[in-house]
Amino acid sequence: MAKVLMINYEKCTGCRLCELVCSVMHEGVSNPSRSRIKIMKWESEGLYVPISCQQCEDAPCINVCPVKAISRDEKLDYVKVDYDVCIGCRVCVTACPFGAMSFDVIDRKVVKCDLCDGDPQCVRFCEIQALEYVDADRVSVFKKKDAAERLSIAQKEAAALQAQV
């Protein structure tokens, strides 16, 4: 069964520990700019959104790579980059609709989430569980449950307001 990184941005506090852990895991340095997961911040709203590769089924990065350096790992079902083939043209960075591919200016290579070969360290260190590594078919169940809970809360709030009127 394929697994995916499920991100619940509503839980994210913006601590950026996931970025630090990722950069240490992959680059050996504690530097968020070298992470494969990025936290987009809207400070005024108190909103933090982790952005990571969605491991697209029909991945645009795979489709646009002129040298076929990007492919799908059959075992773990994730999109991977073969650095022995990659020419660093960055067409994949441009093609990614999520902005999840980036270019590491220090190592001069494109980088993206590789799910830490099946043991994503960002998930392991996210204490509030804004990041989870789950079976792909479970994502919609989690999202439906979350939507139902939010709808229930909204209905209760609306009923409480009507009772006050």
N, C-alpha and C positions, 0 to 999 in steps of 0.2 A: 504494500500500500504506500503510495506517495504521500509525503508529508510536506507541509508548507509552513512558512513563518506567518503567523497571524498577529496582526498589529491592532491593538485597541488604543487608539490615540486618546480616548477620553480618560484613560487611566494614567497616561504618561505625565510625569511631573517635571520633565525637562532636566533631570539630573545629569544626563549625558553619560552615565556610566556605561551604557551599551556601546557608545562610540569609543570610549577609552579601552574597554575590554577587547573590542574588535581590532583596534589598531595595535594593541599589544600582541594579540593572537597572530595577526597576519604580518605585521611589520616589525615587531619587537620593540616598539616605542609607544609611549603613552601620548598620542597626538590625535585629537578628534578629526583633524583635517585629513588624516590618512585612513580613516575608518571606512568600511563598506556600508555602514548604516549611518544615516545622517538625521539629526533632529532639526526639523524646521520649526522656528520659534516665532510666535506672534505674542510678544511680551505684554502688550497692552490688553489683550484678551485673555492672557494666561493660558494660551493654547500652545501645545507642543505636539508635533506630529512626526513620529519616526518614519523615515522613508527608506525602503530597502527594495531590492530586486523582487519582483512578483513571480519570477520563474515562469513567465508567460508560456502558455501552451503553444501559441503561434508567435514566438518571440521576434519582434522587429529587429533586435540586435543580431539574431542569427540570420535573418533574411537579408540584411544589408551588408554583412561582412564580405568584403571583396575577395578575401583569401580563405574564407571558411574556417577561421580560427575559433569561432564560437559554435558550440554544439550542445546537445542535451546529454547529460550523464544518464545512461540507461538505468544504472543501479539505484541512484538516489533521486532521479528525475528532477535534476536542477540544470540550469543553464551555466555552462562553464567556458572559460577562455583558455585556449592552448597558447601559452606565451612563446612557444617555439615557432609558432606559425604567425602570430599577430605581428603586424607591421606598425601598429600605433597610429593608424590614420584617424581614429576617433569618430568614424562614421556611426559606430554603435552608440556612442555617447549622445550624439545628436538624435538618433532614432528612438531612444528609450522614452516612451510617453510618461514615465514616472520620474525621470531624472535620477534613476537609481544607478546608472553607469556613470563612472567618473574617471578622470585621468589623474594619476599620481605624478605630479611634476618632479618629485624627487627621484623615483625609480623609472620615470618615463614609460609608464604602462597604464593601460585601462584597467580599472578594478570594478568588481561587483561582488555581491554576496555569493558565497559558495556554500552557505549553510554549514560551514566548518565541518565539511564531510559528514554531515548527519548529526552533529552535536553542537548546535549553535550556542556559542558562548554568551551572546547578548541575552538569550533567553535564560540561560543559567544564572546570570547575575542580575536580572531585572526582578528586584524584590517585590514590586507591586504587580507583577505579571501583566504589564502592558504588552509584553511580547510572549508569545507561546508558539511552540513547535507542535503542530497537530496534524492528524490525518486530514488530507485534502477534502475528503467528503464530509468532514465534521464542521468545516468553516461555515457553511450556510446554516447549519443547525445552531451554532453559537450566535450567529448574527440574527437569526429569527428570534431566538430567546431574548437577546438583548433588546431588539426592537419591541417585542411584546412587553417587556418590563418597563421600557420608557413610555409606551402607550398607556399602560396601566397607571403609572405615576401621573401622567398628564391628565388622564380621566379623573383620577382622585382629586387632583388640584382644581380641575374645572368644577367638579361637584362641590368642593369646599367653597369656592368662590360664589357659586349659585346659592348656596345655603346662607351666605352672608348677605345677599341682596334681598 
